[in-house]
């Protein structure tokens, strides 16, 4: 699988090429409290789990039935957890 531009070029010249996109979180930009959301893939089976951090903030992760993390919601100061959770994606 190729990068988007290379895959598009190959496809347009006659070689159908699949593209793999990395996780793309959504930023909800509000003046008072930003939120970053990575939705689990469509059809993913599991559930959301709310957690409280050591600093007192809250965040949520979506765990698949096998326990693998497939999504997250990170408000405010919890956005710093993004790299940790992105690496844990199943």
C-alpha positions in Angstrom: 0.0 0.0 0.0 1.3 3.4 -0.9 1.2 7.0 0.2 -1.9 8.9 -1.0 -0.2 10.9 -3.8 1.8 8.0 -5.2 -1.3 5.7 -5.0 -3.4 8.3 -6.8 -0.7 8.7 -9.5 -0.4 5.0 -10.1 -4.2 4.6 -10.2 -4.6 7.4 -12.7 -2.0 5.8 -14.9 -3.8 2.4 -14.9 -2.4 0.5 -11.9 -5.0 0.4 -9.2 -3.2 1.0 -5.9 -4.5 0.8 -2.4 -3.9 3.6 0.1 -3.3 3.2 3.8 -4.1 6.3 5.9 -2.7 6.7 9.4 -5.1 7.4 12.3 -6.6 10.8 11.8 -8.0 12.3 15.0 -10.6 15.1 14.9 -9.9 18.3 16.8 -12.9 20.0 18.4 -11.6 23.6 18.8 -13.4 25.5 21.4 -12.0 28.5 23.2 -12.5 27.1 26.7 -11.8 23.4 26.3 -10.2 21.7 23.3 -11.0 18.0 22.6 -9.2 15.5 20.3 -11.3 12.5 19.2 -10.2 9.3 17.3 -13.3 7.3 16.4 -13.0 3.5 16.2 -13.4 2.0 12.7 -16.9 1.4 11.5 -18.2 -2.0 12.7 -15.7 -2.2 15.5 -17.2 -4.2 18.4 -16.4 -3.1 21.9 -17.1 -0.2 24.2 -16.0 3.1 25.7 -14.3 3.2 29.0 -14.0 6.4 31.0 -10.8 6.9 33.0 -9.5 9.4 35.5 -5.9 10.5 35.2 -3.4 11.1 38.0 -3.8 14.9 37.4 -7.5 14.7 37.9 -8.5 15.0 34.3 -10.7 12.5 32.5 -10.4 10.7 29.2 -12.1 7.9 27.4 -10.8 5.0 25.3 -12.7 2.6 23.1 -11.6 -1.0 23.7 -12.4 -3.8 21.2 -13.8 -7.1 22.6 -10.2 -8.4 22.7 -9.0 -5.5 24.8 -7.2 -3.7 22.0 -7.6 0.1 21.9 -9.4 1.3 18.8 -10.3 5.0 19.6 -10.1 7.7 22.2 -11.5 11.0 23.4 -8.9 13.4 25.0 -10.1 16.6 26.5 -7.9 19.6 27.5 -4.7 18.6 29.2 -5.2 14.9 28.4 -4.3 15.6 24.7 -0.7 14.9 25.8 -1.7 11.2 26.0 -2.2 11.0 22.2 1.2 9.5 21.3 0.8 6.8 24.0 -2.7 5.8 22.9 -1.9 6.0 19.1 1.0 3.6 19.7 -1.4 1.3 21.5 -3.9 1.1 18.7 -4.6 -2.5 17.7 
